[in-house]
Each structure stands twice: as C-alpha cells, then as structure tokens.
C-alpha cells in the first residue's frame, strides 16, 4: 500500500493544527496574512484543477472594487437620493454607491453600443 492513499490519524491532525497555531503565534500580522494568501492560492488552484478535470469552466472572478476617488461622487449621489435614510452600516451605503456606479457604467456602455450601431447603418 502506498503512502499517498493513507489518511492521517486524528492525533496527527491535532498535532499539525497545534503546530500551525504555534507557528502563527510567532509571526507578525503581515506574515500571517501572506501565509493565508499563499494557502488560499494553493486551495484555489486545487479547486480549479478539480473543476477542469470534471470538464467545468473556471469560476468567475469578482469584479475589482472601485477606488475611493471613483466612488466619492456616487456616495454623494446616494446621500442626495436618500437624504433621510439611516444606513445599517457604512458598508451598506458604500454597496449602494457601487450599485449606482455599475448601473451608470452599464447604461453608458449600452448607449455607446446603440450609437455605434446607428452610425453603422
């Protein structure tokens, strides 16, 4: 029997978990974040390989978040449209501004496509 197919015992898993916690205690927050990023990259690569082996397309990446400068006018628009609304959190107000920004972008793209289509007639 090869060693690749053997599952670690519960005691082995527990000792590995404790070793990981001890290592994390000795790291700076930046080092822990980097280790977490690397671990997530490995996990995502394994999931992507598994999806590819099953003939499935890769998962979609989330769109990048807009910068604070790009979002500032949309936060003002949120405040203008809903002046009396009490937001459950600052993040809820920010999400609404992102939705407005994305809707305006989609409308601008659709209008540009309509104009291009009409110009081609």
N, C-alpha and C positions, 0 to 999 in steps of 0.2 A: 504494500500500500504506500503510495507516495505521500510526502508531507504536505503537498499542496491542497489535498482534499480534506485534511483534518481540521476540525473546528477547535478553537482554543477553549479550555475549560472555563467555568465561571470564576475560579480562583485566578486564572491567568488574566482574564478580562478585568477583574477587580484590581489586580496589581498594576496592570497597564493604566487603568483610569487614575489610580493614586499617583503613579509616576508622572502622568500628564499634568495633574493638579500641582504636584510639587514643582515641576518644571515651570509651569505658568506663574507660580508664586515668585520665582526668581527672575522673571522677565519684566521689562518695562512695558507700559501700556502700548507703546509703538511696536515692540517686538511681539506682543501677544496679538495685536491687530494683524501684523504681517503674517504670523503663523496661521491665524484664522483665514486670511485671504488665500494663502497657499493651499490650505486644507480644502477650502471651498472650490478652488480651481481644480484640484485633483478629483473631488467628488463630482463636479460638473462635467469633467472630461470623461469620467467613467459612465455617467448617465448618458452623455451624448454618444459614446461608443455603443452602449447597450441599445439606444434608440436606432442608431444606424444599422446595427446587426439585425434588428427587427424590421428594417425597411421603413422606419418612420422618419419624418423630416425633423431637423433640429428644432428645439424650442425657440420661440421668438425672444429677442432681447427687448427689454423695456426701453422706451424712448428716453433720451437723456433729459435730465431736469433742466429747466431754463435757469439762467443766471439771475442773481438778484436784480441786476440792472435791467435785464429784459423783462422781468416780472413786475418791476415798480409801477409802470403805467397801468398795468392790469389790476394791481392791488388798489390803486386809486379808483379804477372803474368799478371794482367790487364795492368799495365804500360809497361811490356815487349811486350805484343801482340799489344797494341795500343799506341805506344810512342808519336805520333803526334796528337792524338785525344784531343780535348778540350771538357771536360765534362760539361754538363749544370749545374751540381751541384756536390758537393762531394758525395751526396746520390746516384746519378746516377752511379758513379764509384763503390761505395760500393755494389749497387744492382748487377752490372755486376760481381763483385768478388763473391758474394753469388751464382749467377747462375753457375759460373765456379766450385765452391766448390760442389754444389749439383750435377752437371753433373759428376764430378770426383767420387763422392761418389756412384752415381748410377752405373757408369761403374765398379767400384771396386766390388760392390755387385753382379752385373751381372757376372763378371769374376769369383768370388768366387763360385757362383752357378753353372757356367759351369764346373769349376774344380771339384766341389763336385759331379756333375752328371757324369762326365767322370771317377772319381775314383770309383763310384758305379757300373760301368759296369763289 
